[in-house]
Amino acid sequence: MQTVESLVDLRNTVHTWKQAGQSVALVPTMGNLHEGHLRLVDFAHTRADRVMVSIFVNPLQFGQGEDFDRYPRTGEEDARQLVSRQADLLYLPTVDVMYPRDAGQMTRVSVPGLSGRYCGQSRPGHFDGVATVVCKLLNQAQPDIAVFGEKDYQQLMIIQRLVADLDIPVKIAGVPTVREADGLAMSSRNGYLDQAEREQAPALYQTLQQLASDCSNEPPNFRALEKEGANLLEQAGFRTDYVAICRKQDLEPATDRDHDLVILCAAYLGKTRLIDNINVTVDQHA
Ligand code: PAF
């Protein structure tokens, strides 16, 4: 696996591949790779001849008081894992490569509407940071396809929207969430949980499963179910940030006319904020 830090080196390698007629996939990450990320790499291999992975802990997407400084940086282990999954290239831009201009002068990308709700409401500016860095990574690497995890479903929708709105010639693919044996969605932030919190954590997905099954109740009352979900989480020791039953295609609050839904949630265990989601298809309502 080749490792590059500069934009010139990245572009040269991608150019060589494309000259040889090879298709290229990008898997953007912030490192501290786990099986969820590695499945993105596996998936990318099924869709492109060459797979590159970027690792960049993006300061722009962390708010004040969030975990930017303590976000786990495990470069050597990450590189070993990527070699074991046959990644072709690891792109490790520095902050200076990514953001050469002062914060106040920098061009930013913003996806209004979608970015302001759910996680965006609790983390103001977060999705502008994500949209900006993803837009830059796509322009830097110019992949044919870019692959993201569905655990960050709202992020995936925002990225799809920005690519459509800015006419970026790339296909965006989502890969289903990978879970621990007890159902907890894999996440770099799971490493922050102490033993007691780790034992409580599966209740997040269990709550989503319960709500998903309750969505078929007649008549459906999604707003009441959201409240019920928040209560279930509190009973399981979480501090609920939000539970939202949404239309899958645009994340608008679901109504009883909608059938393809996704339930999004975020909740704290101690200081650790976990997110998860579940897809729900409800039958035609009576
Ligand atoms: O999902 C992530 O790890 C990050 O938000 C991403 C997409 C790599 C942008 O920094």
Boltz pocket constraint, residues with backbone or C-beta under 6 A from the ligand:
constraints:
  - pocket:
      binder: B
      contacts: [[A, 28], [A, 29], [A, 30], [A, 56], [A, 58], [A, 61], [A, 129], [A, 130], [A, 133], [A, 134], [A, 152], [A, 155]]
      max_distance: 6.0
